Amino acid sequence: MPEVIVSFLDGESVYGEVPILHLDDPFLEVELHALDGNARQALVPASSVRQIEARQPPPLEAGKRPEDMPRVALHFLDGEVFRAQVVNPATLQRFGAIWDVVEAGRDERRLIAIPYTAIKAAFYVRHWDTRRPEEREGPDSDPERRRLAEMQARIGRAGFPGPAQHKSGLLDRVGRSEGEVGPSQRDAADEPQR
C-alpha cells in the first residue's frame, strides 16, 4: 500500500497508507499513522483535500532529463502556483487528476493526486517566466495591440442583446383597471389597420 501525505484545504495534514492512489471515488480511505494511536482510519471526502502526495514515488528513469519534459504550472485556488516538468501525462479521473512530475529546480520525481475542487487550472507553458506582465515582451506588451484588444472586448460585450421586451404579455396586464390601455396595446393602436 502506498504511503501518502494528505494535505487538506484548511492546511492540516495526515500521514497514512491508501490501498491505491486514485480519485475515482468521492471518498478516500486512509489507514492512518497517528502518533497518539487513537485514530486508525479516516474516510476523507475528495472535496476537502488540497493534494495527496505519494511518499516514495518511483525514481526517474535513466536518460530522462527534466529539461526535455513538458512544463506545467498548476494554479491552486489558494493562490499557490506549483511549477513542474511532466514525466507522464496526467491521469484524469472522476474527482481529480494524478500528476507524475518533477518539481521545477529539483531532480526528484513526485506523484501527486489533486482533486478538481482544489485547482483553478493547469497551464502548460513554453518556459518559466516569473516577471510581472508589464515587464514581459511579446504581443501583449504593445500598447496599441492592448488598446485594440480592449476595444474588441467592449464591442463584444455591447453586442449582447439587452433584456427582452415583452409585447402583450402577462406583465402588461397586471395591476391595470378595466379599460386602461397597456404599452403593447398602445403600440397596436398606433399601427395602421390592414
N, C-alpha and C positions, 0 to 999 in steps of 0.2 A: 504494500500500500504506500502511495506517495506521501511523504511528509510535506505539509504545507503551512504557510503563514497566511491567515485570513485577516485582511485589513478591512474594517468596517468604515462606512461613510462618516461616522462620528469620531474617527481617529483611534478607536480601540482595536487591538489585535489579539488573536488567539492562535495557538500553535497546536497542530494535531496531524492526523492522518485521514485521508479520504480513500474510499475503495478505488475510485478512478477520478482523475481531474477532468471534469466536464461541466457544462452549463446547459444541458438539455432538459433538466428538471427545474421547477421553480424553487426547490429547496435543496440544500447540500447537507449531507450527513457527515459530521466531523467527529472522529474519535479524538478527544482532547488529551493533551499532555499538560495537565494543570498542576501547578506547584502545590496547591493546597489539597489536592486529591479529592475534593468534593465533587466537582463537575467531571463527568467522564465522557459525556457525549453531548453534541449540540445539533439541533436541527435549525439550519441557518437559511432564511429566505434570500434568494439571489438579489432581490431589490435592496437589501440592507448592506450589501458587500461593495466595497470600492475595488478591491482586487484580491486575487488568490495567487500566491506565488509558490511554485514547487521549490522545496529547499535544496534538492540535489538534481538539477537538470542535467541531461547528458552533456558531455564535453563537446566542444566544437570540433567537427571533423577536420582531419589533417588536410591542408590545402585550401580550405575555405577561409577567405580573408574578409573581415567585416567591411572593409572599404569597398569591396566589389559587390556588396549586397544592397538591395533597395533600402532607402531611408524612409522612416515613418515618424511622424510627430503625433503622439496620442494626446489629445487635449481632454483633460478630465473636467467634469462640471465644477470642481472646487477651484479651478484655475491653474492647476499644475499641468505642465507640458512635459511628457516623457518622450525623449528622443532615443531612437534605437535603429539598428540595422536589422532587417527581417531575414532570418535564416530560412524559414519555410513560410509560405503564405498562411495567413491567419485562418484558423478553422472556425467558421461561423456556425454557431449553434442556436438553439431556440431562444435562450435567455442571455447570451453573451458570446464572446469570442475567446479563443485560446491563441495567444501570441507566442511564437517561438522567435526570440530576438536576442540581439547582443546590444546592451546599453551603449549609447554613444560615449566614446572615450574609454571604454573598457573592453577587454577581450573575454569577458565571462558571459556564457550563454544563460538566458533566463527564460523560463516557461511560465507565462502569466495568463491567468483567466480573468477577464474583465467583463462584468455584466454591462449590458447596454444602458442600464439606468445610471451608471457611474461615468459614462464617457460622452463627451459632446460630439467629437468627430476624430477620425484618424486621417491625417493628411500625409500623403506620400509626396516627398519633396525631392528636388534635384540635389540640393546641398543645404547644409546648416547655415542659417543666416539669423544671427541674434541682434542685428541692428534694428533701430526703430524704423518704421515705414518711411518717414521723411528723409532718412539717411541713405536709403537704398536707391540704386539706379535701376532704370527699367521703364517700361511704357507708362506705369502709373506715376512716375516721378515728374513727367512733363506736365506743367500747369495747364496747357491748352487741352491736352487729352483728358485731364481730370475734369476741366470745366465742361467739355463736351459730354463726358460720361454722366455728370450731374444733370445736365440739360436733358439727356435721354431718359434718365430716371424720372425726372419731373414730368416729362411728356408721357411716359408710360403710366405714371400714377394718375395723371389727368385724363387719360384715355378710358378709364373705367367709368361706366355709367353711374349716375347718382341713384338715389332712391327711386323706385318705380312710382309713376303717377297712376293712381287708381282712378279709373273712369267708371262712374255709375256703379261703384261697389258698395258694400255694406257700410263702410266708413262714411260715405257721402250721405247716407240716410239717417245715421244715428244722431239723436238729440234734436231733430227738427220737428217743428209742429206741422200739422197737416196743411198743405197748400204752399209751404215755403219751398223755394227753389234752391237746390244744391248746386255746387260748382259744375258738375258734369251735366246737369240738366240745363244750366245756363249756356254751356258750350253747345249743346244740341239745339237750343232755341235760336242761337245765333247763326247756325248753319242754314244755307238756303234749302228749301224743300225741293226734292226731285220728283 
